Amino acid sequence: MGAKRSCAVLLACWLLPACDVIPSGDARLGWIPGKLSGDIALDSTGGGNNLEAVRTDVNDDLGLGRAGSATLGVDLKTPIGRVSASYLRYSDHATGSLTRAFGDIPPGTNVETTIDFDNLKAFWSFDLFDNELFRIAPGIGADLFLLDARVRSITALSAFENLEVDIPMPMLFLEGEIDLGDVQGELELGGTSLDVGSFDGTFIDLDARVRYTGFGALELFGGYRWISIDADGTADGQRFDANLELEGFYFGGGVHFGPGLRRATPD
C-alpha cells in the first residue's frame, strides 16, 4: 500500500511543474463528518462462496456510521489549464454483529471493525467556455482509493479478516463554475468504469461547494462530497465485491496565493 501512496504523490508532483514560476491559486482546509454506507462481500480463504449471498452491510452488521475528518485541497492556475488536487480521509471504529459470513468469520459473530478509507484526487482541466459569469472545463486525472477494513471477532471464537484494497483509477472530469462576485459556486464531477482481468469497477466522484471571497486573500466555503464505488476483484487471494458510498457536507476556510485573482478578469 505504501508504494501506491507514493505513486499518487508523484502523480501530483508531476502535474505541478506546469505551473507558473510564481503560481497563482487557492489552498483550503476543511472538516467533513462523512458517512460510509453500503455493503462488502468477502469470500472465504477456501473460495467458492456466492458473494451475493454474503453481503455484509457496513452500517447494520459492522456498526459503522458517521466520522469526522479533515479534507485538504489546492487549485493552481497554469498557462495550459488548471491543476487541482485534494485529499479526503474517513476513519471509524465500531462494533456489530454479522448476519452473514464475512470471509472466514461465520454469521452470528459479534465483531469489532476498524476501517480507513483514503482518497487522493488530482486532475488537470482546460477552459472550454469561460466568461465573466460561467466557466466550463473538462479534464483528465486520477483518483486513488485506499480501503483498509479490519474485522475481528469479540466472542469466544477467534477470527480475523483484513480486506486491504488499493485502487488507482484514471478518470474523466468536468468542472463548472458560476461567479457572482464575492460568491462563487463550483462543481467537480469525475467518473470512470474499468474492466481489466479479474477487476471490474465503476467510480463516481462529486464535489460541489460555495465559496465566499469577500475577505481579500481569505475565503470561507461549504460543500458536499459524494463518492460511489462499485468494484469487485481479488485481494490477497480472496474475492471481494464492494458497493460503497461515502458522503457528507463539509465546511472550512482557505487562502489565495500568488499574483492576481483565481480567475483572470476578462478584458
N, C-alpha and C positions, 0 to 999 in steps of 0.2 A: 504494500500500500504506500510505503514511503516513496518509492520510485515514481509512482504515478502522481503523487502530490507534487514532487519535484518537477515532473514534466509540465504540470499545469502552471506552476510558477514560471518556468522557462517560456511557456507559450505567451504569458503576459509580458515577459521581458522582451520577447521577440517582436511584439507589436509596438512597444514603446519607442524604439528608435525612429519611427516615422514622425514623431512629434517635432514641433519647433524647437530651436535651441533654447529659447525661453518659453516653455509650454504654457498654454492657457487652458484652464479647465476648472473643474469643481471636485471637491472631495467631501464625502459625507459619512456620518456615523449615526446609526440609528438603533432602535430597540424593537424587536419583534417577538410578541408572545405567540409563537407558531403552534399550530395544532397538526399532529400527524394522524391520518385516518386511512382506512383500507385494510388489506389483508396480505399475508405472506404464506405461501405453501412451501414446505421444505421436505424433500424426500428423505427416507431413512438411509443409512450408510449401505444397507443391502440393496436398495433400489427397488423399483417395480411398483411403487405406490401410485395410485391415481391422485394427482395433485389437486384436482378439482374437489376431491372428497376430503382433503386435509387442509383446507384453507383456514388459517388462524387469524382472527380479527385482532388488530393491534390495540383496539380500544376495549372490546368486551372480554377478550381472552387474556391479553397481556397487560391490560390496565393502563396503557399509555394514553396521554392526553395532551394538554397544552403546556408548553415550556418556553420560557423567555430566554432570549439570547441576543447578542449584538449582531448587527449587519453592517458591512462596510461597502463603500463604492467610490469609484473615481471615474470621471469623464474627461478626456483630453481632446482638444481640438488640434488637428494637424492639417497641413496643406492638402492632403489627399483623403480627408474624411475625418471621422471621429472614432476614437478608441475608447471603449468602455469596459470596465472590469468591476466585479462585485463578488463578495463572499458572504455566505449565509451558513449558520450552524444551528442545528436542532439537537438537543441532548436531553434525554429523560431517563428516569429510573422509577420503576413501578413494580407492583406485584399483581398477579392474577391467577386464573385457573383455566387450564386448557380444556376446551370441549372437543378438540380433535388432536391427533398426534402432531407434534412438531419435530420433524426429524426422528430421532430415536427416543424422544420423550413421549410417553403414552398419554392418551386423553385422561382427564380427571386429575392430572397432576397440578398441584399448586406451584407456581413458578415465580421467579424474580427475574426481571428483564432490565437490561441497560442497553440503550440504543443511542448511537451517534449518527447523525446524518449531516454531511457537509456538502455544500455546493459552491463551486468556483466557476464563475461565468466570465468570459472575455470575448468581445466581438468588435469588429470594425464595420462601420457603416458610412455610406456616402449620401449626400443630399440629392434626392431625386426631384423634390419640389421644395422650395424654400422662399417664403416672402415674409412680410412684417408680422403676419398673424399665424400662419401654419408652416409646419415643416414635416415632410415625409421622407424617411431614409431607410432603404433596405440594406441588409448587411449579412456578413457571414462570421462565424466564430465557433466556439466550443463551450459546452457545459460539462464539467466534471462532477459526477455524482459519486459520493463515497458513503456507503451504508455499512455499518458495523453493529449487528444485533447479537447480544449475548444473553442467552436464556438458560437458566439453571433451575433445577427443582429445589423446593424448600420443604419437602416432605422427607420421609424416611428413605425414599428412593433417591439414589444418587445418579443424576443425569444432567448433561450439559450439552448445549448446542451453540455454535458460533457461526453466524452467517456473515461473511465479510465479502462485499462486492464493490469493486471499483469500476465505474463506467464512464470513460471519456467519450463524449458524443459530439461529432460535428453537427452544427445546427445552422439553419437559416433564420435570420432575424428581420423584424420590421419595427422601426421606431416612428412614433408620431408625436408631435408637439404642438401645443397651442400657446401663444404668447399674448398675455393680457396686461403687459406692463410689469408691475411688481409681482404678479401671479402667473405662474406657468403650469400647465398640465402636460404630463409626459406619459407615454406608453411604450413599453418594450415587450415584444412578443416574439418568442423563439419556439421552434418546433422541428422535430425530425422523426423519421421512422426508419429502422435499420434491421435487416435480417441477414446475419453473417454466421455461417456454420451453425453451431448449436445455440447461438444467442439471437434473440428476437426482442425488439423493444420499440416502444413509441413514447416520446417525451414531449411535454409542452411546458413552457416556462413563461409566465405572465407577470409583469411588474408594472403597476400603474401608480403614479404619485402626483401630488400637487406641491409646488414649491412657492414659498413667499420670499422674495429677494429685496424687500424694501429696506433692508438694513445695510446697504452697501455691499461690502465683501462677504457679509454673513447671510445665512439663509436658514429658514425653518422648512420642514417638509413633513408630509404624511402620505402614506401609500398603502397598497395592498399587494401581496406577493402570493402567487399560486403556482405550485409545481406539481405536475402529474406524471407519474411513472408507471408504465405497464410493460414489464420486462420479465422474460424467462430465459434461463440458461443453466449453466453448471458452475458451482463454486466449491472448490476443494473436493471434487468428486461427487458432490450431491446436487441433484437437480433442485431448482427453485423456481417459483413463479410469484412475482411481487406486483401487486396492484395498489399503489400508494399515492396519497395526496398530502402535500404539506402546504398549509395556507395560513394567512394571518395578516392583520393590519399592523402597520409599523409607523414609527414617528422618530424624528431626530432633528439634527442640525448639520450644517455644512459650511464650507468656506470656499470662496472663489479665489483662485490664484493665477498669476501671470497677467500679461497686458490685456486690456480690452474686456469686453463682455463675453459671456459664453457663446452668444450668437452674434455674428457680425451685424452691425447696423446697416440696413440697406441704403444704397445711395438715393 
